[in-house]
Amino acid sequence: MVHSVAAPAAGHDAADTRLAWRARVAALLFALLVAALAGLVVAFAISARGANRQFTQASLSERQAAVVARIVALAPAGQGPALERALADYRALVAEEVGLARGPTLTREQIRADALVQLARTPGAQMRLEALARTIDGQENGELQAGRRALARAGQRSMVLAGLLAAVALACAACGAWLLWRSNRALAAMVQARTARIAAVDASRRLFFAKVSHELRTPVAAVRSAAEVALDQPDADPHLLRETLGHIVAQAGFLTHRIDELLGLAAADDGRLALASAPFDLGKVVAEAVAAARPYAASVDVAMALAAPACPLPMMGDARWLRQALLAVIENGIKFSPMDSALCVTLMPADGVAEVVIHDRGPGVMEAELPRIFDAYYQTHEGRQRGGSGLGLALARWVAERHGGSVQAANQPDGGCAIRFRLPLQDGAA
């Protein structure tokens, strides 16, 4: 028994998954680089702000030292307005420094500033004024040197951060370019692969419809030929006429089954076919499928045998479509069976599952092709030689899966091929 399957392929799902996974990983790496770049920008901004504050403090210390020297020079001369302006400038500079950062050192500077103003306005306090000025000058010079060292360190940090920023920016640009290149390459490969798949599917569909057309025309031609022969013999033997009518009925039934399969597969592929869910006797359905196939089997000299238990086998589902699926596989087996051979249908319940085995005496299937006979549009060498569209097995698999079951094919040691349905029975069934 050789079959071909008409079902849409979905092999590109795995490729899409891999592509999406790579895109997520690449996006994560790029996000990490952007986060590192943002962190470096923040660090650079903080460093620049600290350097600016150090520069301002160093400038204030230098200006304070200059104003203190001017105060010491103006105090003995008694230049009141100029001295007051210098004192006001010094106080303003100290207040500005306190505004930058508070601390014990700045508090002492405020105290010394007040003392300096008082000594500058006190006659005869030149010696103490000069001593305090030297103390303030030493402190400001120390602050100035510390500020310069801090500025040097800040400059070094800024250079390092600038280098890191440049490196990370280049890394981001390189990563973005690499991601774009990889994405374009993957997209091009995916488009090429899908284009090839579409071309293959289109070719398969053309072959499929050609096979279907041939399979539909064959019984029509047989019916017409038999009818014409009967009409050309007005005084024909009634037994011969009855045999001719039997062939016509068998071919008409075969044609009806093929049309039902086409309509069923088209509706199933389009998502419009809804199976019923009602209790039925699986044994009765199997017997009806065998009975429906007997006229066609008799027309090609193939005997049929059914082995099934007498007890009912309750099952939930769509009896009509399950009968059609079984009939399709049985007729497919008849088609590939040699004349004067037998096709056996066996129904065996066990542990809540029923097995329906359809065993022919045909040439079987090459072992390398067995795993693929359920693939979309696949047709074996024997199938291409004998014709057929593969509708039967496609419909059988679809119906079996919708009933929670499965269907498999295997060559048999004594010859031929067996199609095995496994279908769940209702709870409590054998």
C-alpha beads as a LAMMPS data file, in Angstrom:
LAMMPS data file: protein, C-alpha beads

430 atoms
429 bonds

1 atom types
1 bond types

-500.0 500.0 xlo xhi
-500.0 500.0 ylo yhi
-500.0 500.0 zlo zhi

Masses

1 110.0

Atoms # bond

1 1 1 0.000 0.000 0.000
2 1 1 1.588 3.283 -1.069
3 1 1 0.286 6.705 -0.198
4 1 1 0.994 10.352 -0.736
5 1 1 -0.078 13.074 1.634
6 1 1 -1.652 16.456 0.916
7 1 1 -1.064 18.633 3.967
8 1 1 0.607 22.070 4.247
9 1 1 4.234 22.139 5.362
10 1 1 5.394 24.075 8.407
11 1 1 9.156 23.532 8.362
12 1 1 9.953 27.232 8.577
13 1 1 8.695 27.515 12.188
14 1 1 11.983 26.214 13.613
15 1 1 13.967 28.667 11.479
16 1 1 11.751 31.525 12.656
17 1 1 12.295 30.466 16.270
18 1 1 16.071 30.398 15.856
19 1 1 16.020 33.778 14.137
20 1 1 13.881 35.294 16.888
21 1 1 16.181 33.822 19.582
22 1 1 19.270 35.266 17.905
23 1 1 17.556 38.626 17.557
24 1 1 16.721 38.638 21.284
25 1 1 20.310 37.764 22.241
26 1 1 21.676 40.436 19.919
27 1 1 19.225 42.992 21.281
28 1 1 20.292 42.082 24.838
29 1 1 23.976 42.563 23.992
30 1 1 23.219 45.864 22.325
31 1 1 21.161 46.964 25.346
32 1 1 24.085 46.106 27.653
33 1 1 26.419 48.200 25.518
34 1 1 23.973 51.100 25.555
35 1 1 23.617 50.769 29.345
36 1 1 27.414 50.801 29.708
37 1 1 27.578 53.866 27.490
38 1 1 24.919 55.607 29.579
39 1 1 26.804 54.732 32.785
40 1 1 30.024 56.166 31.381
41 1 1 28.217 59.343 30.333
42 1 1 26.841 59.739 33.869
43 1 1 30.287 59.075 35.379
44 1 1 31.857 61.581 33.003
45 1 1 29.242 64.182 33.938
46 1 1 29.857 63.602 37.667
47 1 1 33.617 63.831 37.156
48 1 1 33.251 67.028 35.136
49 1 1 31.032 68.536 37.815
50 1 1 33.571 67.649 40.523
51 1 1 36.401 69.123 38.448
52 1 1 34.425 72.317 37.947
53 1 1 33.861 72.626 41.700
54 1 1 37.568 72.037 42.402
55 1 1 38.470 74.702 39.858
56 1 1 36.033 77.171 41.434
57 1 1 37.422 76.492 44.919
58 1 1 41.008 76.912 43.698
59 1 1 40.074 80.190 42.026
60 1 1 38.372 81.409 45.204
61 1 1 41.433 80.505 47.294
62 1 1 43.694 82.435 44.928
63 1 1 41.436 85.484 44.932
64 1 1 41.091 85.349 48.735
65 1 1 44.878 85.353 49.117
66 1 1 45.110 88.390 46.822
67 1 1 42.384 90.298 48.716
68 1 1 44.016 89.509 52.097
69 1 1 47.306 90.924 50.811
70 1 1 45.496 94.076 49.683
71 1 1 43.794 94.400 53.089
72 1 1 47.170 94.154 54.869
73 1 1 48.558 96.847 52.567
74 1 1 45.584 99.209 52.976
75 1 1 45.129 98.909 56.756
76 1 1 48.205 100.992 57.888
77 1 1 47.514 103.728 55.327
78 1 1 44.081 104.353 56.744
79 1 1 42.395 104.323 53.342
80 1 1 38.882 103.803 54.666
81 1 1 36.767 103.393 51.495
82 1 1 39.300 101.188 49.714
83 1 1 39.802 99.089 52.851
84 1 1 36.063 98.639 53.302
85 1 1 35.709 97.539 49.680
86 1 1 38.533 95.022 50.161
87 1 1 36.954 93.730 53.374
88 1 1 33.574 93.404 51.630
89 1 1 35.216 91.539 48.751
90 1 1 36.927 89.161 51.170
91 1 1 33.704 88.442 53.040
92 1 1 31.884 87.819 49.746
93 1 1 34.585 85.387 48.631
94 1 1 34.421 83.509 51.945
95 1 1 30.603 83.354 51.736
96 1 1 30.841 82.027 48.171
97 1 1 33.276 79.320 49.287
98 1 1 31.006 78.362 52.184
99 1 1 28.137 78.066 49.700
100 1 1 30.098 75.494 47.692
101 1 1 30.754 73.126 50.589
102 1 1 30.330 73.352 54.335
103 1 1 32.719 71.880 56.870
104 1 1 34.878 72.602 59.933
105 1 1 37.588 74.227 57.785
106 1 1 35.157 76.676 56.227
107 1 1 33.704 77.497 59.650
108 1 1 37.217 78.397 60.839
109 1 1 37.669 80.529 57.714
110 1 1 34.525 82.460 58.597
111 1 1 35.853 83.029 62.127
112 1 1 39.207 84.199 60.737
113 1 1 37.460 86.430 58.237
114 1 1 35.551 88.125 61.056
115 1 1 38.788 88.469 63.037
116 1 1 40.584 89.925 59.985
117 1 1 37.876 92.532 59.492
118 1 1 38.013 93.502 63.169
119 1 1 41.841 93.787 63.202
120 1 1 41.852 95.793 59.967
121 1 1 39.525 98.337 61.578
122 1 1 41.469 98.430 64.864
123 1 1 44.285 101.026 65.043
124 1 1 47.667 99.688 66.234
125 1 1 46.832 96.042 65.422
126 1 1 49.079 95.875 62.372
127 1 1 51.313 93.131 63.814
128 1 1 48.416 90.855 64.671
129 1 1 46.782 91.686 61.316
130 1 1 49.910 90.644 59.425
131 1 1 50.251 87.438 61.474
132 1 1 46.628 86.517 60.786
133 1 1 47.094 87.398 57.123
134 1 1 50.087 85.066 56.893
135 1 1 48.007 82.280 58.477
136 1 1 45.150 82.877 56.057
137 1 1 47.571 83.122 53.123
138 1 1 49.191 79.798 54.072
139 1 1 45.823 78.142 54.370
140 1 1 44.640 79.513 51.027
141 1 1 47.880 78.452 49.350
142 1 1 47.396 74.950 50.793
143 1 1 43.846 74.872 49.492
144 1 1 45.079 76.151 46.131
145 1 1 47.684 73.381 45.854
146 1 1 45.160 70.749 46.953
147 1 1 42.714 72.075 44.369
148 1 1 45.337 71.891 41.630
149 1 1 46.153 68.306 42.551
150 1 1 42.456 67.443 42.574
151 1 1 42.072 69.120 39.183
152 1 1 44.953 67.057 37.834
153 1 1 43.355 63.850 39.106
154 1 1 39.990 64.895 37.691
155 1 1 41.642 65.577 34.362
156 1 1 43.170 62.113 34.358
157 1 1 39.825 60.544 35.236
158 1 1 38.152 62.569 32.512
159 1 1 40.696 61.373 29.972
160 1 1 40.143 57.751 31.025
161 1 1 36.366 58.165 30.921
162 1 1 36.574 59.913 27.568
163 1 1 38.628 57.021 26.221
164 1 1 36.154 54.504 27.602
165 1 1 33.270 56.506 26.171
166 1 1 34.909 56.523 22.767
167 1 1 35.633 52.785 22.985
168 1 1 32.084 51.917 24.053
169 1 1 30.628 54.233 21.405
170 1 1 32.732 52.505 18.770
171 1 1 31.680 49.128 20.194
172 1 1 28.024 50.169 19.997
173 1 1 28.464 51.322 16.421
174 1 1 30.305 48.118 15.508
175 1 1 27.701 45.993 17.290
176 1 1 24.892 47.826 15.523
177 1 1 26.580 47.369 12.163
178 1 1 27.200 43.688 12.907
179 1 1 23.602 43.177 14.004
180 1 1 22.346 44.912 10.882
181 1 1 24.601 42.752 8.720
182 1 1 23.529 39.563 10.493
183 1 1 19.861 40.529 10.308
184 1 1 20.090 41.344 6.616
185 1 1 21.951 38.110 5.970
186 1 1 19.459 36.037 7.965
187 1 1 16.538 37.811 6.313
188 1 1 18.002 37.226 2.863
189 1 1 18.559 33.544 3.654
190 1 1 15.046 33.219 5.066
191 1 1 13.516 34.934 2.029
192 1 1 15.526 32.694 -0.284
193 1 1 14.534 29.562 1.628
194 1 1 10.878 30.535 1.725
195 1 1 10.929 31.420 -1.952
196 1 1 12.327 27.973 -2.678
197 1 1 9.689 26.396 -0.417
198 1 1 6.916 28.356 -2.112
199 1 1 8.190 27.231 -5.506
200 1 1 8.328 23.631 -4.279
201 1 1 4.831 23.866 -2.796
202 1 1 3.531 25.398 -6.014
203 1 1 5.076 22.578 -8.041
204 1 1 3.646 20.040 -5.590
205 1 1 0.220 21.620 -5.808
206 1 1 0.317 21.500 -9.590
207 1 1 1.257 17.818 -9.438
208 1 1 -1.371 17.242 -6.762
209 1 1 -4.190 18.760 -8.797
210 1 1 -3.020 16.923 -11.890
211 1 1 -3.208 13.656 -9.918
212 1 1 -6.618 14.588 -8.520
213 1 1 -7.923 15.419 -11.973
214 1 1 -6.667 12.085 -13.263
215 1 1 -8.170 10.195 -10.332
216 1 1 -11.540 11.892 -10.806
217 1 1 -11.560 11.395 -14.566
218 1 1 -10.691 7.684 -14.307
219 1 1 -13.936 6.507 -12.607
220 1 1 -15.976 8.871 -14.783
221 1 1 -14.436 7.330 -17.896
222 1 1 -15.030 3.835 -16.514
223 1 1 -18.684 4.604 -15.782
224 1 1 -19.206 6.101 -19.218
225 1 1 -17.438 3.219 -20.956
226 1 1 -19.471 0.584 -19.110
227 1 1 -22.722 2.426 -19.849
228 1 1 -21.873 2.791 -23.544
229 1 1 -21.036 -0.916 -23.836
230 1 1 -24.354 -1.827 -22.213
231 1 1 -26.283 0.532 -24.510
232 1 1 -24.614 -0.924 -27.596
233 1 1 -26.013 -4.376 -26.700
234 1 1 -29.823 -4.060 -26.563
235 1 1 -30.262 -7.841 -26.265
236 1 1 -27.470 -8.310 -23.720
237 1 1 -27.601 -11.026 -21.118
238 1 1 -29.270 -9.735 -17.902
239 1 1 -26.437 -11.242 -15.880
240 1 1 -23.918 -9.227 -17.940
241 1 1 -26.002 -6.077 -17.540
242 1 1 -26.189 -6.631 -13.798
243 1 1 -22.402 -7.066 -13.645
244 1 1 -21.960 -3.897 -15.716
245 1 1 -24.264 -1.970 -13.398
246 1 1 -22.279 -3.296 -10.453
247 1 1 -19.101 -1.855 -11.966
248 1 1 -20.872 1.455 -12.573
249 1 1 -22.071 1.584 -8.953
250 1 1 -18.587 0.735 -7.656
251 1 1 -16.904 3.408 -9.766
252 1 1 -19.591 5.957 -8.865
253 1 1 -19.065 5.172 -5.192
254 1 1 -15.305 5.497 -5.614
255 1 1 -15.813 8.877 -7.301
256 1 1 -18.160 10.019 -4.537
257 1 1 -15.601 9.081 -1.905
258 1 1 -12.858 11.026 -3.685
259 1 1 -15.068 14.104 -3.938
260 1 1 -15.943 13.825 -0.242
261 1 1 -12.238 13.602 0.581
262 1 1 -11.469 16.683 -1.501
263 1 1 -14.232 18.693 0.147
264 1 1 -13.253 17.475 3.595
265 1 1 -9.566 18.272 3.168
266 1 1 -10.324 21.691 1.698
267 1 1 -12.577 22.531 4.643
268 1 1 -10.085 21.131 7.177
269 1 1 -7.188 23.075 5.655
270 1 1 -9.287 26.252 5.692
271 1 1 -10.306 25.728 9.325
272 1 1 -14.019 25.473 8.511
273 1 1 -14.532 21.751 9.082
274 1 1 -15.871 21.104 12.571
275 1 1 -16.198 17.505 13.708
276 1 1 -19.219 16.476 15.717
277 1 1 -18.889 15.055 19.206
278 1 1 -21.432 12.329 19.842
279 1 1 -21.291 8.740 21.125
280 1 1 -21.150 5.961 18.536
281 1 1 -20.111 2.312 18.190
282 1 1 -16.646 2.061 16.628
283 1 1 -17.292 -1.559 15.568
284 1 1 -20.341 -0.464 13.591
285 1 1 -18.393 2.353 11.905
286 1 1 -15.591 -0.029 10.874
287 1 1 -18.125 -2.531 9.509
288 1 1 -19.870 0.204 7.509
289 1 1 -16.563 1.356 6.016
290 1 1 -15.719 -2.215 4.971
291 1 1 -19.192 -2.688 3.485
292 1 1 -18.910 0.544 1.505
293 1 1 -15.587 -0.580 0.026
294 1 1 -16.739 -4.087 -1.005
295 1 1 -18.174 -3.085 -4.427
296 1 1 -14.906 -1.430 -5.415
297 1 1 -12.887 -4.396 -4.092
298 1 1 -15.057 -6.815 -6.056
299 1 1 -14.573 -4.785 -9.235
300 1 1 -10.789 -5.285 -9.038
301 1 1 -10.951 -8.897 -7.765
302 1 1 -9.706 -8.165 -4.235
303 1 1 -11.296 -10.065 -1.361
304 1 1 -12.018 -8.383 1.960
305 1 1 -11.959 -9.835 5.472
306 1 1 -13.127 -8.181 8.692
307 1 1 -12.213 -9.385 12.174
308 1 1 -13.907 -7.487 15.009
309 1 1 -15.375 -8.287 18.436
310 1 1 -19.118 -8.726 18.726
311 1 1 -19.419 -6.399 21.722
312 1 1 -19.983 -2.680 21.109
313 1 1 -17.004 -0.319 21.422
314 1 1 -18.345 3.081 22.517
315 1 1 -16.420 6.127 21.348
316 1 1 -16.977 9.893 21.253
317 1 1 -16.512 11.840 18.046
318 1 1 -17.760 12.202 14.492
319 1 1 -18.834 8.796 13.158
320 1 1 -19.332 10.077 9.597
321 1 1 -15.845 11.503 9.179
322 1 1 -14.165 8.587 10.947
323 1 1 -15.993 6.198 8.599
324 1 1 -14.835 8.304 5.646
325 1 1 -11.227 8.221 6.898
326 1 1 -11.292 4.431 7.323
327 1 1 -12.923 3.998 3.926
328 1 1 -10.273 6.174 2.290
329 1 1 -7.434 4.039 3.670
330 1 1 -9.255 0.786 2.813
331 1 1 -9.826 1.887 -0.791
332 1 1 -6.234 3.059 -1.016
333 1 1 -5.138 -0.402 0.081
334 1 1 -7.434 -2.015 -2.477
335 1 1 -5.940 0.149 -5.209
336 1 1 -2.419 -1.108 -4.494
337 1 1 -3.429 -4.723 -3.861
338 1 1 -2.774 -7.346 -6.561
339 1 1 -5.706 -9.183 -8.111
340 1 1 -6.943 -12.295 -6.312
341 1 1 -5.402 -11.082 -3.040
342 1 1 -7.120 -10.225 0.228
343 1 1 -7.249 -7.062 2.292
344 1 1 -7.755 -7.661 6.020
345 1 1 -9.328 -5.188 8.437
346 1 1 -8.883 -6.010 12.123
347 1 1 -10.414 -4.211 15.121
348 1 1 -8.746 -4.926 18.487
349 1 1 -9.663 -3.134 21.759
350 1 1 -7.194 -3.073 24.664
351 1 1 -6.777 -0.853 27.760
352 1 1 -9.197 1.849 26.681
353 1 1 -7.730 2.116 23.176
354 1 1 -8.951 0.508 19.966
355 1 1 -6.610 -0.451 17.148
356 1 1 -7.901 -0.650 13.592
357 1 1 -5.355 -2.368 11.337
358 1 1 -5.785 -2.329 7.543
359 1 1 -3.367 -4.875 6.059
360 1 1 -2.938 -5.352 2.310
361 1 1 -0.808 -7.744 0.260
362 1 1 0.676 -5.077 -1.970
363 1 1 4.331 -4.250 -2.621
364 1 1 4.689 -2.318 0.628
365 1 1 6.724 0.845 1.141
366 1 1 10.485 1.258 1.021
367 1 1 11.852 1.560 4.552
368 1 1 13.507 4.892 3.743
369 1 1 10.137 6.278 2.635
370 1 1 8.041 5.046 5.570
371 1 1 8.790 8.042 7.839
372 1 1 7.854 10.427 5.033
373 1 1 4.593 9.089 3.701
374 1 1 2.771 11.418 6.105
375 1 1 4.717 14.471 4.876
376 1 1 3.042 17.186 2.871
377 1 1 2.632 16.329 -0.825
378 1 1 5.033 13.409 -0.552
379 1 1 4.560 10.615 -3.049
380 1 1 6.536 7.389 -3.221
381 1 1 7.914 5.928 -6.423
382 1 1 5.223 3.242 -6.480
383 1 1 2.554 5.876 -5.971
384 1 1 3.803 7.927 -8.919
385 1 1 3.691 4.831 -11.116
386 1 1 0.183 3.771 -10.107
387 1 1 -1.438 7.176 -9.818
388 1 1 -3.484 8.480 -6.938
389 1 1 -3.491 11.772 -5.108
390 1 1 -2.757 10.748 -1.527
391 1 1 -6.013 12.256 -0.295
392 1 1 -6.942 9.188 1.725
393 1 1 -3.998 9.161 4.115
394 1 1 -4.088 12.938 4.535
395 1 1 -7.736 12.763 5.541
396 1 1 -7.131 9.724 7.764
397 1 1 -4.375 11.430 9.710
398 1 1 -6.386 14.633 10.138
399 1 1 -9.496 12.806 11.392
400 1 1 -7.523 10.466 13.666
401 1 1 -5.680 13.347 15.312
402 1 1 -8.921 15.293 15.803
403 1 1 -10.272 12.267 17.676
404 1 1 -7.234 12.233 19.967
405 1 1 -5.699 9.274 18.171
406 1 1 -2.959 8.555 15.666
407 1 1 -2.264 6.643 12.472
408 1 1 0.970 4.924 11.449
409 1 1 2.239 2.794 8.582
410 1 1 4.589 -0.199 8.724
411 1 1 5.670 -3.002 6.421
412 1 1 4.727 -6.497 7.569
413 1 1 7.047 -9.535 7.753
414 1 1 4.623 -11.635 5.685
415 1 1 4.393 -8.960 2.995
416 1 1 2.326 -5.901 2.324
417 1 1 1.819 -2.776 4.390
418 1 1 -0.374 -2.185 7.440
419 1 1 -1.982 1.116 8.379
420 1 1 -2.689 1.160 12.107
421 1 1 -5.222 3.521 13.712
422 1 1 -5.085 4.005 17.496
423 1 1 -8.285 5.591 18.773
424 1 1 -9.318 6.278 22.394
425 1 1 -12.514 4.618 23.562
426 1 1 -14.943 6.033 26.098
427 1 1 -14.157 5.496 29.779
428 1 1 -15.112 2.018 30.875
429 1 1 -14.800 0.484 27.397
430 1 1 -12.571 -2.533 26.832

Bonds

1 1 1 2
2 1 2 3
3 1 3 4
4 1 4 5
5 1 5 6
6 1 6 7
7 1 7 8
8 1 8 9
9 1 9 10
10 1 10 11
11 1 11 12
12 1 12 13
13 1 13 14
14 1 14 15
15 1 15 16
16 1 16 17
17 1 17 18
18 1 18 19
19 1 19 20
20 1 20 21
21 1 21 22
22 1 22 23
23 1 23 24
24 1 24 25
25 1 25 26
26 1 26 27
27 1 27 28
28 1 28 29
29 1 29 30
30 1 30 31
31 1 31 32
32 1 32 33
33 1 33 34
34 1 34 35
35 1 35 36
36 1 36 37
37 1 37 38
38 1 38 39
39 1 39 40
40 1 40 41
41 1 41 42
42 1 42 43
43 1 43 44
44 1 44 45
45 1 45 46
46 1 46 47
47 1 47 48
48 1 48 49
49 1 49 50
50 1 50 51
51 1 51 52
52 1 52 53
53 1 53 54
54 1 54 55
55 1 55 56
56 1 56 57
57 1 57 58
58 1 58 59
59 1 59 60
60 1 60 61
61 1 61 62
62 1 62 63
63 1 63 64
64 1 64 65
65 1 65 66
66 1 66 67
67 1 67 68
68 1 68 69
69 1 69 70
70 1 70 71
71 1 71 72
72 1 72 73
73 1 73 74
74 1 74 75
75 1 75 76
76 1 76 77
77 1 77 78
78 1 78 79
79 1 79 80
80 1 80 81
81 1 81 82
82 1 82 83
83 1 83 84
84 1 84 85
85 1 85 86
86 1 86 87
87 1 87 88
88 1 88 89
89 1 89 90
90 1 90 91
91 1 91 92
92 1 92 93
93 1 93 94
94 1 94 95
95 1 95 96
96 1 96 97
97 1 97 98
98 1 98 99
99 1 99 100
100 1 100 101
101 1 101 102
102 1 102 103
103 1 103 104
104 1 104 105
105 1 105 106
106 1 106 107
107 1 107 108
108 1 108 109
109 1 109 110
110 1 110 111
111 1 111 112
112 1 112 113
113 1 113 114
114 1 114 115
115 1 115 116
116 1 116 117
117 1 117 118
118 1 118 119
119 1 119 120
120 1 120 121
121 1 121 122
122 1 122 123
123 1 123 124
124 1 124 125
125 1 125 126
126 1 126 127
127 1 127 128
128 1 128 129
129 1 129 130
130 1 130 131
131 1 131 132
132 1 132 133
133 1 133 134
134 1 134 135
135 1 135 136
136 1 136 137
137 1 137 138
138 1 138 139
139 1 139 140
140 1 140 141
141 1 141 142
142 1 142 143
143 1 143 144
144 1 144 145
145 1 145 146
146 1 146 147
147 1 147 148
148 1 148 149
149 1 149 150
150 1 150 151
151 1 151 152
152 1 152 153
153 1 153 154
154 1 154 155
155 1 155 156
156 1 156 157
157 1 157 158
158 1 158 159
159 1 159 160
160 1 160 161
161 1 161 162
162 1 162 163
163 1 163 164
164 1 164 165
165 1 165 166
166 1 166 167
167 1 167 168
168 1 168 169
169 1 169 170
170 1 170 171
171 1 171 172
172 1 172 173
173 1 173 174
174 1 174 175
175 1 175 176
176 1 176 177
177 1 177 178
178 1 178 179
179 1 179 180
180 1 180 181
181 1 181 182
182 1 182 183
183 1 183 184
184 1 184 185
185 1 185 186
186 1 186 187
187 1 187 188
188 1 188 189
189 1 189 190
190 1 190 191
191 1 191 192
192 1 192 193
193 1 193 194
194 1 194 195
195 1 195 196
196 1 196 197
197 1 197 198
198 1 198 199
199 1 199 200
200 1 200 201
201 1 201 202
202 1 202 203
203 1 203 204
204 1 204 205
205 1 205 206
206 1 206 207
207 1 207 208
208 1 208 209
209 1 209 210
210 1 210 211
211 1 211 212
212 1 212 213
213 1 213 214
214 1 214 215
215 1 215 216
216 1 216 217
217 1 217 218
218 1 218 219
219 1 219 220
220 1 220 221
221 1 221 222
222 1 222 223
223 1 223 224
224 1 224 225
225 1 225 226
226 1 226 227
227 1 227 228
228 1 228 229
229 1 229 230
230 1 230 231
231 1 231 232
232 1 232 233
233 1 233 234
234 1 234 235
235 1 235 236
236 1 236 237
237 1 237 238
238 1 238 239
239 1 239 240
240 1 240 241
241 1 241 242
242 1 242 243
243 1 243 244
244 1 244 245
245 1 245 246
246 1 246 247
247 1 247 248
248 1 248 249
249 1 249 250
250 1 250 251
251 1 251 252
252 1 252 253
253 1 253 254
254 1 254 255
255 1 255 256
256 1 256 257
257 1 257 258
258 1 258 259
259 1 259 260
260 1 260 261
261 1 261 262
262 1 262 263
263 1 263 264
264 1 264 265
265 1 265 266
266 1 266 267
267 1 267 268
268 1 268 269
269 1 269 270
270 1 270 271
271 1 271 272
272 1 272 273
273 1 273 274
274 1 274 275
275 1 275 276
276 1 276 277
277 1 277 278
278 1 278 279
279 1 279 280
280 1 280 281
281 1 281 282
282 1 282 283
283 1 283 284
284 1 284 285
285 1 285 286
286 1 286 287
287 1 287 288
288 1 288 289
289 1 289 290
290 1 290 291
291 1 291 292
292 1 292 293
293 1 293 294
294 1 294 295
295 1 295 296
296 1 296 297
297 1 297 298
298 1 298 299
299 1 299 300
300 1 300 301
301 1 301 302
302 1 302 303
303 1 303 304
304 1 304 305
305 1 305 306
306 1 306 307
307 1 307 308
308 1 308 309
309 1 309 310
310 1 310 311
311 1 311 312
312 1 312 313
313 1 313 314
314 1 314 315
315 1 315 316
316 1 316 317
317 1 317 318
318 1 318 319
319 1 319 320
320 1 320 321
321 1 321 322
322 1 322 323
323 1 323 324
324 1 324 325
325 1 325 326
326 1 326 327
327 1 327 328
328 1 328 329
329 1 329 330
330 1 330 331
331 1 331 332
332 1 332 333
333 1 333 334
334 1 334 335
335 1 335 336
336 1 336 337
337 1 337 338
338 1 338 339
339 1 339 340
340 1 340 341
341 1 341 342
342 1 342 343
343 1 343 344
344 1 344 345
345 1 345 346
346 1 346 347
347 1 347 348
348 1 348 349
349 1 349 350
350 1 350 351
351 1 351 352
352 1 352 353
353 1 353 354
354 1 354 355
355 1 355 356
356 1 356 357
357 1 357 358
358 1 358 359
359 1 359 360
360 1 360 361
361 1 361 362
362 1 362 363
363 1 363 364
364 1 364 365
365 1 365 366
366 1 366 367
367 1 367 368
368 1 368 369
369 1 369 370
370 1 370 371
371 1 371 372
372 1 372 373
373 1 373 374
374 1 374 375
375 1 375 376
376 1 376 377
377 1 377 378
378 1 378 379
379 1 379 380
380 1 380 381
381 1 381 382
382 1 382 383
383 1 383 384
384 1 384 385
385 1 385 386
386 1 386 387
387 1 387 388
388 1 388 389
389 1 389 390
390 1 390 391
391 1 391 392
392 1 392 393
393 1 393 394
394 1 394 395
395 1 395 396
396 1 396 397
397 1 397 398
398 1 398 399
399 1 399 400
400 1 400 401
401 1 401 402
402 1 402 403
403 1 403 404
404 1 404 405
405 1 405 406
406 1 406 407
407 1 407 408
408 1 408 409
409 1 409 410
410 1 410 411
411 1 411 412
412 1 412 413
413 1 413 414
414 1 414 415
415 1 415 416
416 1 416 417
417 1 417 418
418 1 418 419
419 1 419 420
420 1 420 421
421 1 421 422
422 1 422 423
423 1 423 424
424 1 424 425
425 1 425 426
426 1 426 427
427 1 427 428
428 1 428 429
429 1 429 430
